[in-house]
């Protein structure tokens, strides 16, 4: 089974904000566990989620892990991303689409926040 990762962020009108997801996708792909990693955006940027799903399938994926690059399971994750998952599964019936949890409450978030706090206090 060929598994792809579809990273999903909200999207911004600012290209540099969207580029953060591209960097994360490149780093994840370079680790080697997932050779197909595609960044996509809910709105305001390209590729859209449907276009990103299509890229995964065209690259040979028969399983797509949809990873919300969101901090919490708000309405975009609970409603919108589930709808996109269902639509992709309907369009590509031979491919399994799985919606992963958002970043949310994870033990490493505390480490990240602590690092950011140190960075912020270093500027003072």
N, C-alpha and C positions, 0 to 999 in steps of 0.2 A: 504494500500500500504506500502510495506517495502522499505525504502530508505536507500541506502548505500552511503558512501563517498569513492571515489577513489582519494587519494591524489597523485599527480604526480610531481616528481622532475626530474631534468635532470639526476642525477646519477653521481657518482664519483668513481675513483679507490680507494679512501680513505674511508674505512669502517666507520670511525668516522664521516665523512661528511654526509654519507648516513643515519647514525643513528639519525641525527637531525630530519628527517622526521618521523622516528619511534616514537620518543618522542612526536612530534606534533600529530601524529595519536592516540597515547595512551591518551593524554590529551583531545583530542576532543571526543574520545569514552567514557572516564570517565565522561564527562559532562552529558551523558545520552540521549541527543536528537537523536544521530545517533549511534545505537548499532553496526553497521557494518562500520568500518573505516579501509581501507586497504591502506598502503603506496605502491607506485610503482614507477618505474624509466624508463625514456625514453631510457637510455642506460647505460652501464658500471656497472650496479648493478641489483640485483634481489629482488623482483619479477619484471618482465617486465610489461608494461601496459596491454598487453593481459592476462597475468597470473593473474594480480591483478583484472582485470574485471571478469575473471572466478571465482576467490575467492569470489567476491561479489555475483555473481549469485548463486554459490554453497552454500553460507550462507543464501540464501533465498531472496535476493533482487529482486524486480521487477522494481526498479528505481535506477539508479546509477548516482550520481552527481560527475562528473569528475572535480577536482579542481587543476588547475595548480599552483604549488608552484614556480612560476616564477614572476619576478618583472615587466615584460612587455610582450606585445603581439607580440613578435618576430616571426620568421618563425617556430619555434618549436610549438608555440601555434596556430598560424593561419593556418599552413599547416599540420604539423605532428600530433598534437593532434586531429585535426578534422578528419584526416584519421583514427586514432585509434578509435575514437568515431564511425565513420561509419562502420568500420570493426566489432567492438563489436556488434553494432546494427544488422548487417547482421547475425552474428553468433548466437546471442541470440535475436531472433525477438520478443519474448514475453516480453523483458525487455526494458525499456526506458532509454537511455543513454543521459545525458545532460552535455555539456561542459560549465563550469562556467568561468567567467573572471579570468585572472591572478590577483595576489595581486595588482600590478599596483598603480595608483594614488588613494589612499584611505585616508580619513582624519586621520586615525590612523597611517599611515606611517610617518607623520610628528612627531607624539609623539614618535614613535620608533626611528627615526633618532635623535631626541633631546636627548633621553635616551642614545643612542650610543655615541653622542657627549660629553655628561657629563662623560660617562665611559672613553672615550679617553682622555679628559682633566684631569681627576682624576689621570691618570697614570703619568702625567708630574710633 
